[in-house]
Amino acid sequence: MKNWLMIFAVVLFSISCSKDADLSNSHLKIVDGLSNFENEIESGVTLVFFHATWCSICKAQRPAVEDATQNSALDFVKFIQVDTDNNKDITKKYDVPGQPVLLFMKDGVEQQRLASSGHSQEKIANILLSLK
């Protein structure tokens, strides 16, 4: 019985900590590489979601960010995501030491940032609307 419990625990742990999160349903554009990132943020208003696929705090913040992408009042915003594990050059240049971080950019300049989770879609939307 102990062996079965141990096997179950290992399987459960490996599933919950999987690095292979499915982002195919996301409305956030995946951006890799510093030059691609800087091209995306150079003009207009951009919300950048810095995350890691294995991060449970990122997973908790993602629904509010995804909901913001569906808000018609925010049609002027570019929504992008950056995997911190795969883009150390971006995280270093923009001083993102952990995740999740929401970076609010206007014409390539950071206007505000929110770290950790618990930020509502309404709060995100209000910040973005103030940048219009």
N, C-alpha and C positions, 0 to 999 in steps of 0.2 A: 504493500500500500504506500509506503514511503517513497518508493521509486516512482510510482505513478503521480504522486503529488509533486515530486521534484520535476518530472518531465513536463507536467502541466504548467508549473511555475515558469520554467525556462521558455516554453512555447509562448505563454502569455506575455512574458517580458519582451521576447524578441519581436512579437507582433506590435506591442505598444510603443516600442522604441525604434521601429523601422525607419530607415533613412529614405525609403522609397515611397514617400507620400505622393498621392495622386493629385497633381495640380491641374489636370486636364479640364476640370470644370471651372477653373478660376477665370475671372474677368480681368485679372491683373496681367499685364504684359510682362513676360519674363525677360529680363535684361541681363546679359552676361558681358563682361569686359568693360574696362574703364572708358574707352572711346565711345562705345555704344551707349553707355550710361550718360556720358556728357552730351551726346547728341540728343538724347531723349529729354534732358532737363533744360537745354539751352534756351528755350523760349516757352512762354506760357506758364500755366500753373500745373505742377506735377506733384502727385502724392507718391512717395516711395515707401514701400513696405519692406524693410529689412527683416529677414526671417531665416530660420534653419528648418529643414524638413523634419528633423527629429524633435524639435522644441515644442513641448506641451504648452508653454506660455504663448508661443506664436500661434499655435492652433486655436487657443482660446481667443486671441485678438482677431484672427482672420475673418470670422463671420461679420463683424462690424465693418471691416474694411471692404469686404465683398459687397455688403449691403450698400455702402457708399457708391460703389461703381454703378449701381442700378438706379441711383437718384437722378432723375431727369434735370433737376436744378444744377447738377454738377457736370453737365455735358461738356463744359469747357475744360475740364480737368483731364490730364493724362494720368492713368493709374498704372504704376509699374511695381514689380517686385524684384528683389535682389536676394539671392541665397548667399548668406554670409560665409558659408563653408567654401563655396566655389568662387568667390569674388573678393579675395583678401585685398586686392589693389584698391577696389572701390571703398571697402570698409575702412581701410587705413587712411586714404585721402580725405574721406568725409567724417573721420573720427567717430566711427560706429563700433564701440568696443564689445557690444553684445547684441542680443536680440530678444524680443522684437523692438524695432524702432520705426516710428513713422516720421519721415522727413517731408516737410511741406516746403516746396521750392517754387520760386517765381523767377522766371527768366534766368535760371541757373544759379540763383542765390537762395540759400536756406533762409526761410522766414520763421520757421518754428519747428520743434521736434517734440515728439511724445515717446517716452520709453515705457517698456513693460506692457501689460495688458490692462483691460478694464476701461478702455476708452470707447465710448458709445459711438454709434453711427452718427447720431445727432451732433456730438462734440466735434467729430471729424468733419462733418458737413459744414458746421458753423465756421470752423477755421478756414476751410477751403473757400467758402463764400466771401469771407473777409479779404481774400487775396484776389478776387475777381477784378 
